[in-house]
Amino acid sequence: MTQTKRYRKRPEFVEAVKLTKDNLAEAAMWAGGRVFEDAKASDPDDVAMGVYIPTMEGVIAVRVGDYIFKRETDGALDVSSAREFERVYEGLGHRGP
């Protein structure tokens, strides 16, 4: 019979920012991306705002409310919904100035 072993995921540390309407430009600069605002043709008052960021999978649109995070192990950028990010990661405080 095959013997199984137990494993646990190693701790992963990330730097992250939750995207808001107030920090779009700052988050875009941090992630090396650019801000976008797209209005629906059917309703010009309905404007989606966010940031396009470069990732290993290509350029990804990050919407207001989502998290942009950078892994400390390899510096790779990624995106997560707020719900998923807050389920997986716990805050450790601010980094830098």
N, CA, C and O atoms as a MOPAC input file, in Angstrom:
PM7 MOZYME 1SCF
protein

 N      0.84800 1    -1.18100 1     0.00000 1
 C      0.00000 1     0.00000 1     0.00000 1
 C      0.89300 1     1.24400 1     0.00000 1
 O      1.92000 1     1.28100 1     0.67900 1
 N      0.49700 1     2.24800 1    -0.75900 1
 C      1.24700 1     3.49100 1    -0.84600 1
 C      1.08600 1     4.29100 1     0.43800 1
 O     -0.02500 1     4.49400 1     0.92700 1
 N      2.21100 1     4.73700 1     0.97100 1
 C      2.18500 1     5.57200 1     2.16600 1
 C      2.00600 1     7.03000 1     1.75500 1
 O      2.74100 1     7.53800 1     0.90700 1
 N      1.05500 1     7.68000 1     2.34300 1
 C      0.84600 1     9.10200 1     2.05500 1
 C      1.54500 1     9.93900 1     3.11500 1
 O      1.79800 1     9.47700 1     4.22700 1
 N      1.84800 1    11.17000 1     2.75300 1
 C      2.43700 1    12.13500 1     3.67200 1
 C      1.53800 1    13.34500 1     3.74500 1
 O      0.78900 1    13.62600 1     2.80900 1
 N      1.60500 1    14.05600 1     4.83700 1
 C      0.84600 1    15.30100 1     4.96800 1
 C      1.73400 1    16.46400 1     4.55200 1
 O      2.93500 1    16.46600 1     4.82000 1
 N      1.14300 1    17.43900 1     3.90500 1
 C      1.85200 1    18.64000 1     3.46900 1
 C      1.02300 1    19.85500 1     3.84200 1
 O     -0.19500 1    19.77600 1     3.99900 1
 N      1.70800 1    20.97700 1     3.98100 1
 C      0.99500 1    22.23400 1     4.14900 1
 C      1.65000 1    23.26900 1     3.25200 1
 O      2.84200 1    23.19200 1     2.95400 1
 N      0.88100 1    24.20600 1     2.84100 1
 C      1.38300 1    25.25700 1     1.97100 1
 C      2.32800 1    26.15600 1     2.75800 1
 O      2.01800 1    26.57800 1     3.87200 1
 N      3.47700 1    26.44100 1     2.17100 1
 C      4.42000 1    27.34800 1     2.81800 1
 C      3.81700 1    28.74500 1     2.89400 1
 O      3.03300 1    29.15000 1     2.03500 1
 N      4.19600 1    29.46300 1     3.92700 1
 C      3.70500 1    30.84800 1     4.00500 1
 C      4.19700 1    31.65300 1     2.79200 1
 O      5.35100 1    31.55100 1     2.37500 1
 N      3.30300 1    32.43200 1     2.26300 1
 C      3.64600 1    33.29200 1     1.13000 1
 C      3.38300 1    34.73400 1     1.55100 1
 O      2.28800 1    35.06900 1     2.00100 1
 N      4.38900 1    35.57500 1     1.40300 1
 C      4.23100 1    36.97500 1     1.72900 1
 C      4.06300 1    37.76400 1     0.44600 1
 O      4.76600 1    37.53300 1    -0.53800 1
 N      3.12100 1    38.70100 1     0.46700 1
 C      2.86500 1    39.54300 1    -0.69600 1
 C      2.73100 1    40.98800 1    -0.24800 1
 O      2.37700 1    41.26600 1     0.89800 1
 N      3.01700 1    41.90200 1    -1.16200 1
 C      2.66800 1    43.30800 1    -0.98400 1
 C      1.40400 1    43.50200 1    -1.79800 1
 O      1.29200 1    42.96300 1    -2.89900 1
 N      0.45000 1    44.26200 1    -1.28000 1
 C     -0.81900 1    44.39000 1    -1.99600 1
 C     -1.43800 1    45.75700 1    -1.78000 1
 O     -1.15300 1    46.45600 1    -0.80800 1
 N     -2.29600 1    46.11000 1    -2.72300 1
 C     -3.08000 1    47.33200 1    -2.60800 1
 C     -4.48700 1    47.03100 1    -3.12600 1
 O     -4.65700 1    46.41300 1    -4.17700 1
 N     -5.49100 1    47.48100 1    -2.36800 1
 C     -6.87500 1    47.35800 1    -2.81400 1
 C     -7.18100 1    48.57900 1    -3.66000 1
 O     -7.00800 1    49.71000 1    -3.20500 1
 N     -7.62700 1    48.36300 1    -4.86900 1
 C     -7.86900 1    49.44900 1    -5.81200 1
 C     -9.13900 1    50.21100 1    -5.44600 1
 O    -10.20300 1    49.62000 1    -5.26500 1
 N     -9.00700 1    51.53900 1    -5.33900 1
 C    -10.14800 1    52.41600 1    -5.07700 1
 C    -10.13500 1    53.53600 1    -6.11500 1
 O     -9.15000 1    53.71100 1    -6.83300 1
 N    -11.21800 1    54.28300 1    -6.19300 1
 C    -11.25800 1    55.42800 1    -7.10900 1
 C    -10.20300 1    56.46700 1    -6.73900 1
 O     -9.72800 1    57.21000 1    -7.59800 1
 N     -9.84000 1    56.51600 1    -5.45700 1
 C     -8.89600 1    57.52000 1    -4.97500 1
 C     -7.42400 1    57.15900 1    -5.18000 1
 O     -6.56600 1    58.03900 1    -5.11300 1
 N     -7.11300 1    55.87400 1    -5.43000 1
 C     -5.70300 1    55.49200 1    -5.55700 1
 C     -5.34200 1    54.89800 1    -6.92200 1
 O     -4.31700 1    54.22900 1    -7.05000 1
 N     -6.16600 1    55.13400 1    -7.93200 1
 C     -5.92500 1    54.56000 1    -9.25800 1
 C     -4.54200 1    54.90300 1    -9.80000 1
 O     -3.79900 1    54.00900 1   -10.20400 1
 N     -4.18900 1    56.17800 1    -9.81300 1
 C     -2.90900 1    56.59600 1   -10.39800 1
 C     -1.73300 1    56.04100 1    -9.60400 1
 O     -0.75800 1    55.56600 1   -10.18600 1
 N     -1.82100 1    56.09900 1    -8.28200 1
 C     -0.74200 1    55.59500 1    -7.43300 1
 C     -0.57000 1    54.07700 1    -7.60500 1
 O      0.55500 1    53.58800 1    -7.70300 1
 N     -1.67900 1    53.34000 1    -7.64000 1
 C     -1.61200 1    51.88600 1    -7.81700 1
 C     -1.06100 1    51.53200 1    -9.19900 1
 O     -0.27900 1    50.59200 1    -9.33700 1
 N     -1.47300 1    52.28800 1   -10.21900 1
 C     -0.96400 1    52.03900 1   -11.57200 1
 C      0.54500 1    52.24700 1   -11.61700 1
 O      1.26100 1    51.45900 1   -12.23600 1
 N      1.03300 1    53.29800 1   -10.97000 1
 C      2.47000 1    53.56200 1   -10.95800 1
 C      3.21100 1    52.43800 1   -10.22800 1
 O      4.25000 1    51.97400 1   -10.69900 1
 N      2.69200 1    52.00500 1    -9.09800 1
 C      3.32400 1    50.94100 1    -8.31100 1
 C      3.41800 1    49.63800 1    -9.11100 1
 O      4.41700 1    48.92200 1    -9.04100 1
 N      2.35100 1    49.34500 1    -9.87500 1
 C      2.29300 1    48.08400 1   -10.61200 1
 C      2.84100 1    48.19200 1   -12.03700 1
 O      2.86200 1    47.19800 1   -12.76300 1
 N      3.28100 1    49.37700 1   -12.44500 1
 C      3.77700 1    49.53100 1   -13.81100 1
 C      2.67700 1    49.46000 1   -14.85300 1
 O      2.90400 1    49.03800 1   -15.98700 1
 N      1.48700 1    49.87400 1   -14.45900 1
 C      0.33700 1    49.80600 1   -15.35400 1
 C     -0.16900 1    51.17500 1   -15.74900 1
 O      0.54100 1    52.17400 1   -15.63700 1
 N     -1.42500 1    51.20800 1   -16.22100 1
 C     -2.03300 1    52.47900 1   -16.60900 1
 C     -3.51700 1    52.47200 1   -16.26500 1
 O     -4.17600 1    51.43300 1   -16.29900 1
 N     -4.02300 1    53.64400 1   -15.93500 1
 C     -5.42200 1    53.81700 1   -15.54400 1
 C     -6.31700 1    53.76200 1   -16.78000 1
 O     -5.93300 1    54.20800 1   -17.86100 1
 N     -7.52600 1    53.20400 1   -16.60000 1
 C     -8.51800 1    53.25800 1   -17.67600 1
 C     -9.87300 1    53.66900 1   -17.10400 1
 O    -10.18100 1    53.42900 1   -15.93600 1
 N    -10.66200 1    54.29000 1   -17.96000 1
 C    -12.05900 1    54.61500 1   -17.67000 1
 C    -12.84600 1    54.28900 1   -18.92000 1
 O    -12.60100 1    54.86500 1   -19.98000 1
 N    -13.79400 1    53.36500 1   -18.80400 1
 C    -14.60200 1    52.94200 1   -19.94200 1
 C    -16.07400 1    53.20200 1   -19.65400 1
 O    -16.63600 1    52.66200 1   -18.70200 1
 N    -16.68600 1    54.03000 1   -20.48100 1
 C    -18.12300 1    54.29200 1   -20.35000 1
 C    -18.88900 1    53.35900 1   -21.27400 1
 O    -18.44900 1    53.08300 1   -22.39000 1
 N    -20.03100 1    52.87600 1   -20.81200 1
 C    -20.89500 1    52.04800 1   -21.65300 1
 C    -21.50800 1    52.92000 1   -22.73700 1
 O    -21.93700 1    54.04100 1   -22.46100 1
 N    -21.55300 1    52.42300 1   -23.95500 1
 C    -22.15200 1    53.16600 1   -25.06300 1
 C    -23.63600 1    53.43800 1   -24.78000 1
 O    -24.15900 1    54.49300 1   -25.13900 1
 N    -24.30200 1    52.48100 1   -24.13700 1
 C    -25.73300 1    52.63100 1   -23.85400 1
 C    -26.02200 1    53.56500 1   -22.68300 1
 O    -27.13800 1    54.06700 1   -22.54400 1
 N    -25.00100 1    53.80000 1   -21.83100 1
 C    -25.19100 1    54.66400 1   -20.67100 1
 C    -23.86000 1    55.33700 1   -20.33800 1
 O    -23.07400 1    54.78900 1   -19.56500 1
 N    -23.59600 1    56.51100 1   -20.90600 1
 C    -22.32200 1    57.19800 1   -20.68700 1
 C    -22.02700 1    57.54700 1   -19.23000 1
 O    -20.87900 1    57.82600 1   -18.88400 1
 N    -23.05300 1    57.53400 1   -18.37000 1
 C    -22.84600 1    57.81600 1   -16.95600 1
 C    -22.35000 1    56.58900 1   -16.18600 1
 O    -21.88000 1    56.70900 1   -15.05500 1
 N    -22.45600 1    55.40500 1   -16.80800 1
 C    -21.98900 1    54.16600 1   -16.19000 1
 C    -20.53900 1    53.94100 1   -16.63300 1
 O    -20.28700 1    53.40900 1   -17.71300 1
 N    -19.59800 1    54.35000 1   -15.78800 1
 C    -18.17800 1    54.31500 1   -16.13800 1
 C    -17.44900 1    53.29500 1   -15.26500 1
 O    -17.48000 1    53.38000 1   -14.03700 1
 N    -16.79500 1    52.33300 1   -15.91200 1
 C    -15.95000 1    51.37500 1   -15.20100 1
 C    -14.55800 1    51.97700 1   -15.10000 1
 O    -14.01200 1    52.47200 1   -16.08600 1
 N    -13.99000 1    51.93300 1   -13.90800 1
 C    -12.65300 1    52.48300 1   -13.69600 1
 C    -11.73900 1    51.38100 1   -13.17700 1
 O    -12.17400 1    50.47200 1   -12.47000 1
 N    -10.47400 1    51.47900 1   -13.53900 1
 C     -9.51900 1    50.49100 1   -13.06200 1
 C     -8.13600 1    50.75300 1   -13.60700 1
 O     -7.81800 1    51.85400 1   -14.05700 1
 N     -7.31700 1    49.71100 1   -13.55700 1
 C     -5.93000 1    49.79300 1   -13.98000 1
 C     -5.60200 1    48.57200 1   -14.81500 1
 O     -5.95900 1    47.45300 1   -14.44900 1
 N     -4.92700 1    48.77800 1   -15.93100 1
 C     -4.36100 1    47.67200 1   -16.69500 1
 C     -2.96200 1    47.42700 1   -16.14700 1
 O     -2.15700 1    48.35500 1   -16.06800 1
 N     -2.65900 1    46.16600 1   -15.76000 1
 C     -1.32100 1    45.86000 1   -15.25400 1
 C     -0.70000 1    44.70300 1   -16.03300 1
 O     -1.41200 1    43.81900 1   -16.50900 1
 N      0.63200 1    44.71000 1   -16.16400 1
 C      1.31000 1    43.59600 1   -16.82300 1
 C      1.50900 1    42.44100 1   -15.83800 1
 O      1.99100 1    42.64900 1   -14.72400 1
 N      1.14200 1    41.23500 1   -16.24500 1
 C      1.37400 1    40.04100 1   -15.42600 1
 C      2.06100 1    38.99800 1   -16.29000 1
 O      2.26300 1    39.20900 1   -17.48600 1
 N      2.41800 1    37.87900 1   -15.69000 1
 C      3.04700 1    36.79800 1   -16.44600 1
 C      2.08700 1    36.21500 1   -17.48300 1
 O      2.52500 1    35.62000 1   -18.46800 1
 N      0.78500 1    36.38300 1   -17.26600 1
 C     -0.23100 1    35.87600 1   -18.19800 1
 C     -0.62700 1    36.90400 1   -19.24600 1
 O     -1.45500 1    36.61200 1   -20.10900 1
 N     -0.05900 1    38.08800 1   -19.18900 1
 C     -0.41600 1    39.16300 1   -20.11100 1
 C     -0.97600 1    40.34700 1   -19.34500 1
 O     -0.91800 1    40.38200 1   -18.11600 1
 N     -1.51700 1    41.31200 1   -20.06700 1
 C     -2.08800 1    42.50700 1   -19.43900 1
 C     -3.48400 1    42.16700 1   -18.91300 1
 O     -4.30700 1    41.58600 1   -19.62000 1
 N     -3.73000 1    42.54300 1   -17.65100 1
 C     -5.00400 1    42.23800 1   -16.99900 1
 C     -5.64900 1    43.53700 1   -16.53600 1
 O     -4.97000 1    44.44000 1   -16.04700 1
 N     -6.96400 1    43.62000 1   -16.69400 1
 C     -7.73500 1    44.75900 1   -16.20100 1
 C     -8.11200 1    44.49900 1   -14.74700 1
 O     -8.72000 1    43.47700 1   -14.42900 1
 N     -7.75200 1    45.42100 1   -13.87900 1
 C     -8.09800 1    45.33500 1   -12.46300 1
 C     -9.17700 1    46.38100 1   -12.19400 1
 O     -8.98600 1    47.56100 1   -12.48900 1
 N    -10.28100 1    45.96200 1   -11.64900 1
 C    -11.40100 1    46.87000 1   -11.38800 1
 C    -11.32600 1    47.42900 1    -9.97000 1
 O    -10.72700 1    46.82500 1    -9.08100 1
 N    -11.93900 1    48.58000 1    -9.77900 1
 C    -12.04500 1    49.16800 1    -8.44700 1
 C    -12.67100 1    48.12700 1    -7.52300 1
 O    -13.69300 1    47.52500 1    -7.85300 1
 N    -12.04700 1    47.92000 1    -6.36000 1
 C    -12.51100 1    46.92500 1    -5.39800 1
 C    -11.65100 1    45.67600 1    -5.37200 1
 O    -11.64400 1    44.95700 1    -4.37300 1
 N    -10.91800 1    45.39800 1    -6.46100 1
 C    -10.02600 1    44.24300 1    -6.52500 1
 C     -8.67600 1    44.57400 1    -5.90100 1
 O     -8.36500 1    45.74000 1    -5.65900 1
 N     -7.88300 1    43.54900 1    -5.64500 1
 C     -6.53000 1    43.71800 1    -5.12900 1
 C     -5.50200 1    43.45400 1    -6.22100 1
 O     -5.66900 1    42.54800 1    -7.03800 1
 N     -4.44500 1    44.24900 1    -6.22800 1
 C     -3.23600 1    43.98400 1    -7.00400 1
 C     -2.20400 1    43.53600 1    -5.98300 1
 O     -2.00300 1    44.20800 1    -4.97100 1
 N     -1.54300 1    42.40400 1    -6.23500 1
 C     -0.51500 1    41.99500 1    -5.28900 1
 C      0.74100 1    41.51800 1    -5.99200 1
 O      0.71000 1    41.04400 1    -7.12800 1
 N      1.84900 1    41.66200 1    -5.27300 1
 C      3.16500 1    41.30300 1    -5.78800 1
 C      3.77400 1    40.27500 1    -4.84200 1
 O      3.90200 1    40.51200 1    -3.64100 1
 N      4.14500 1    39.13400 1    -5.40600 1
 C      4.76600 1    38.08900 1    -4.58900 1
 C      6.20300 1    38.46200 1    -4.24700 1
 O      6.95000 1    38.91100 1    -5.11600 1
 N      6.59200 1    38.28000 1    -2.99900 1
 C      7.96300 1    38.58200 1    -2.59600 1
 C      8.95600 1    37.56800 1    -3.15700 1
 O     10.13000 1    37.89200 1    -3.33600 1
 N      8.50600 1    36.35300 1    -3.43400 1
 C      9.42400 1    35.31900 1    -3.91300 1
 C      9.97700 1    35.61800 1    -5.29400 1
 O     11.16600 1    35.42200 1    -5.54400 1
 N      9.12200 1    36.09300 1    -6.19700 1
 C      9.58700 1    36.32700 1    -7.57000 1
 C      9.20600 1    37.69100 1    -8.12900 1
 O      9.53900 1    37.99600 1    -9.27400 1
 N      8.51800 1    38.51600 1    -7.34900 1
 C      8.13800 1    39.84800 1    -7.79500 1
 C      7.00500 1    39.86900 1    -8.80500 1
 O      6.68200 1    40.92600 1    -9.34700 1
 N      6.39500 1    38.71700 1    -9.07000 1
 C      5.31900 1    38.63700 1   -10.06300 1
 C      4.06100 1    39.33400 1    -9.54900 1
 O      3.69900 1    39.20800 1    -8.37900 1
 N      3.40600 1    40.07000 1   -10.44100 1
 C      2.14400 1    40.72900 1   -10.12500 1
 C      0.98600 1    39.79600 1   -10.40900 1
 O      1.04700 1    38.97000 1   -11.32000 1
 N     -0.07000 1    39.93100 1    -9.62300 1
 C     -1.28400 1    39.16700 1    -9.86300 1
 C     -2.46500 1    39.97000 1    -9.35000 1
 O     -2.28900 1    41.01600 1    -8.72500 1
 N     -3.65900 1    39.48300 1    -9.61300 1
 C     -4.90100 1    40.17100 1    -9.28400 1
 C     -5.83200 1    39.19800 1    -8.58100 1
 O     -5.84100 1    38.00400 1    -8.88100 1
 N     -6.61200 1    39.71500 1    -7.64800 1
 C     -7.58900 1    38.88600 1    -6.95700 1
 C     -8.80000 1    39.72300 1    -6.60500 1
 O     -8.69200 1    40.92100 1    -6.34400 1
 N     -9.95300 1    39.08000 1    -6.60100 1
 C    -11.14300 1    39.77700 1    -6.10200 1
 C    -10.94000 1    40.03300 1    -4.61500 1
 O    -10.18500 1    39.31800 1    -3.95600 1
 N    -11.59800 1    41.03200 1    -4.09700 1
 C    -11.47100 1    41.35500 1    -2.67700 1
 C    -11.89700 1    40.16500 1    -1.82400 1
 O    -11.24900 1    39.84700 1    -0.82700 1
 N    -12.95700 1    39.52700 1    -2.20500 1
 C    -13.47600 1    38.39000 1    -1.42600 1
 C    -12.43700 1    37.27200 1    -1.32300 1
 O    -12.19400 1    36.75700 1    -0.23100 1
 N    -11.83500 1    36.89900 1    -2.42000 1
 C    -10.84800 1    35.81800 1    -2.42600 1
 C     -9.56500 1    36.24000 1    -1.71200 1
 O     -9.01500 1    35.46900 1    -0.92600 1
 N     -9.08700 1    37.45000 1    -1.97600 1
 C     -7.85700 1    37.92200 1    -1.34800 1
 C     -8.00300 1    37.94400 1     0.16900 1
 O     -7.12400 1    37.46700 1     0.88600 1
 N     -9.09900 1    38.49100 1     0.65400 1
 C     -9.30800 1    38.60600 1     2.08600 1
 C     -9.55700 1    37.24900 1     2.75000 1
 O     -9.37300 1    37.11300 1     3.96000 1
 N     -9.96700 1    36.25700 1     1.98200 1
 C    -10.11800 1    34.89400 1     2.50000 1
 C     -8.75100 1    34.23000 1     2.66800 1
 O     -8.53600 1    33.48600 1     3.62500 1
 N     -7.82700 1    34.49600 1     1.74000 1
 C     -6.53500 1    33.81200 1     1.71300 1
 C     -5.46300 1    34.51900 1     2.53700 1
 O     -4.65400 1    33.86200 1     3.19300 1
 N     -5.44900 1    35.84900 1     2.51000 1
 C     -4.37300 1    36.60900 1     3.15100 1
 C     -4.86100 1    37.35700 1     4.38000 1
 O     -6.02400 1    37.75300 1     4.46700 1
 N     -3.94400 1    37.54400 1     5.33400 1
 C     -4.24600 1    38.37000 1     6.49600 1
 C     -3.27000 1    39.54700 1     6.49600 1
 O     -2.10800 1    39.39600 1     6.12000 1
 N     -3.74200 1    40.70800 1     6.91600 1
 C     -2.91300 1    41.90400 1     6.93400 1
 C     -1.83000 1    41.83700 1     8.00700 1
 O     -2.07300 1    41.36600 1     9.11800 1
 N     -0.64000 1    42.31000 1     7.66600 1
 C      0.46900 1    42.34500 1     8.60600 1
 C      0.93500 1    43.77100 1     8.90900 1
 O      1.90500 1    43.96200 1     9.64300 1
 N      0.26000 1    44.75800 1     8.35600 1
 C      0.62500 1    46.14300 1     8.57300 1
 C      1.20100 1    46.76800 1     7.31300 1
 O      1.34800 1    46.10400 1     6.28700 1
 N      1.52400 1    48.04500 1     7.40200 1
 C      2.03200 1    48.79900 1     6.25900 1
 C      3.51000 1    48.54700 1     6.03700 1
 O      4.25600 1    48.25800 1     6.97200 1
 N      3.91900 1    48.66100 1     4.78800 1
 C      5.31900 1    48.51400 1     4.43100 1
 C      5.76800 1    49.80800 1     3.77200 1
 O      5.05400 1    50.36100 1     2.93500 1
 N      6.92100 1    50.28400 1     4.13400 1
 C      7.45600 1    51.49000 1     3.51800 1
 C      6.86600 1    52.74900 1     4.11600 1
 O      6.10000 1    52.70200 1     5.07900 1
 N      7.24000 1    53.88700 1     3.52200 1
 C      6.79700 1    55.18200 1     4.06200 1
 C      5.32200 1    55.42900 1     3.87300 1
 O      4.81400 1    56.47500 1     4.27700 1

